[in-house]
Amino acid sequence: MSNTEKVLTTEEKDALKALLFQLADDDFLFSYRASEWLGLAPHIEEDVASSSITQDTMGHAAMYYKLLEDLGVGKADDLAHLRPAGERRNSVLVERVNGEGYYMETPQYDWAYTVVRSYFYTQAKKVKVDSLRTSTYEPLADVAIKANMELYYHLMHWKLWFEQLLSSTDDAKNRMKQAIELVVPDFGDVFSYGNEKENIEKAGFIASEEELKANWVAALTPVFEKLGLDLPTIPAKAEMNGRNGEHTKDLEDAIATLSEVYRLDTATAW
């Protein structure tokens, strides 16, 4: 137990665990959905680049799960693989499927949807990580500083795809606009802390929901202005709030697949 952890009250420790589950589960599911594009990306260079980003993101999730392990919550691998959907605290956005079909059979994934989701999510992650770098919990601030170095390139990558496709053919523009319409309704819980809002914000581990959302809007505004598009409005309230354990059937299916090997022998070091 670190010196920093010793000063936490019981209430603060519970709030910290809640926040860490949200951060870890977000990156874990986001990287899993991205991994389903392996071998299916539009060209081989993108296959390599997006695979690298996926690997980095899974690494960020692992660091958050390790912080939970250090807090005595349980083994990091078990927290990632063995918790049922109802205990997950990721946003609904990251659990959505990439499109129709199954990657082992006849996937008909939507690249425009992936670009929009990835750009919006990565920009949201960036404003959170920027805030976490000055977190009152030093181990979390250290993780944020490490993640931020890779996140800079992730954001650059998805922003470039977003701008290029929305500056391309009419077909590409239409697909991207349709993708924005699909992504935005699921953005209602991305900046939410759910039922833990008061405790998380009071502890000073990260900025308020409202401040993060305002920073996200400020970051996206010049991009949308350059493209001549109206900035989408994030729903004031999520239809389903993943921070409170409200999820789609997509999450149950994802957990069953991504944890299939681990569940064969949880004592083995994979």
LINQUI-V238893 format. One record per residue. NEAR is the number of other ideal C-beta (glycine too) atoms within 12 Angstrom. D_FIRST is the distance of its C-alpha to the first C-alpha in Angstrom with 2 decimals. Layout:
near: (NEAR,NEAR)
d_first: (D_FIRST,D_FIRST)
This chain:
near: (12,15,10,22,22,13,16,27,14,13,16,27,28,23,33,41,35,35,44,43,40,44,46,43,42,41,43,43,47,43,38,38,39,41,30,33,33,26,18,27,29,21,14,13,12,27,20,17,26,37,24,23,38,34,22,32,40,29,26,40,40,28,32,45,34,27,38,37,22,27,33,16,25,23,21,28,27,19,33,37,32,22,33,14,27,14,25,39,41,46,45,40,45,44,35,36,33,37,26,13,15,17,25,12,9,11,22,15,28,28,30,33,35,42,39,39,43,42,39,42,43,47,40,42,46,34,34,44,39,28,33,39,26,20,31,26,36,23,29,42,24,23,36,34,22,23,36,27,18,29,34,21,21,37,34,20,32,37,30,21,34,39,27,22,32,31,18,18,13,12,13,22,22,16,24,36,26,21,34,33,20,26,35,27,25,38,39,29,39,39,42,41,38,33,20,30,25,16,25,41,25,20,30,22,39,39,28,23,34,18,18,31,29,18,25,33,24,19,25,36,18,15,28,26,13,15,24,13,22,14,22,26,16,30,22,15,17,27,19,29,31,40,34,27,26,27,35,25,15,28,36,21,23,33,30,19,23,30,28,17,14,24,20,11,12,18,11,10,8,14)
d_first: (0.00,3.81,6.74,8.27,6.40,7.05,10.63,11.31,13.95,14.51,17.24,15.37,12.64,15.68,17.42,14.74,14.83,18.60,18.82,16.78,19.09,22.04,21.20,20.37,23.37,25.66,25.17,25.19,28.54,29.98,29.52,30.94,34.05,34.45,34.29,37.31,39.36,39.00,42.60,43.97,43.32,46.51,46.73,45.05,43.50,41.84,40.72,38.89,37.49,36.26,34.78,32.76,31.56,30.69,28.61,26.72,26.12,24.82,22.39,21.19,20.80,18.78,16.28,15.94,15.68,12.91,10.85,11.84,10.92,7.26,7.71,9.37,12.80,14.30,15.33,16.10,19.71,20.33,19.25,21.67,24.52,24.70,24.43,27.94,29.51,29.19,25.38,25.41,24.90,26.67,29.78,33.08,34.24,32.13,33.12,36.84,38.83,40.29,43.79,46.20,46.10,43.56,42.42,43.63,47.06,48.73,46.21,47.82,44.80,45.21,44.23,44.99,42.57,39.84,40.54,40.47,37.37,35.54,36.69,35.95,32.52,31.54,32.76,30.74,27.62,28.48,28.66,25.32,23.64,25.49,24.00,20.41,20.70,20.53,17.95,16.21,12.87,12.59,11.07,13.94,16.36,15.72,16.55,19.56,20.86,20.91,22.59,25.03,26.67,27.85,28.48,31.17,33.27,32.68,34.04,36.93,37.87,38.10,39.74,42.41,43.18,43.37,45.78,47.89,48.51,49.39,51.80,53.40,56.04,56.91,55.57,52.17,52.08,52.99,50.34,47.67,48.87,48.82,45.25,44.20,45.81,43.74,40.37,40.60,40.92,37.57,35.85,35.63,32.02,30.62,29.61,29.07,25.82,27.87,27.31,23.95,25.80,25.71,22.04,20.90,23.40,22.73,19.03,20.24,18.09,21.45,25.15,27.35,29.21,32.41,31.30,30.03,33.29,35.37,33.77,34.48,38.06,38.49,37.42,39.78,42.73,44.23,44.03,45.93,48.38,49.15,49.82,51.93,49.90,48.71,44.97,44.01,42.71,39.43,40.00,39.01,37.74,36.68,38.95,35.93,32.41,29.94,27.04,28.39,28.90,32.54,33.55,36.60,37.79,36.96,33.24,33.92,36.11,33.61,30.80,33.35,34.32,31.14,29.33,32.43,31.57,27.93,29.16,31.57,28.91,25.27,24.36,25.89,24.08,26.22)
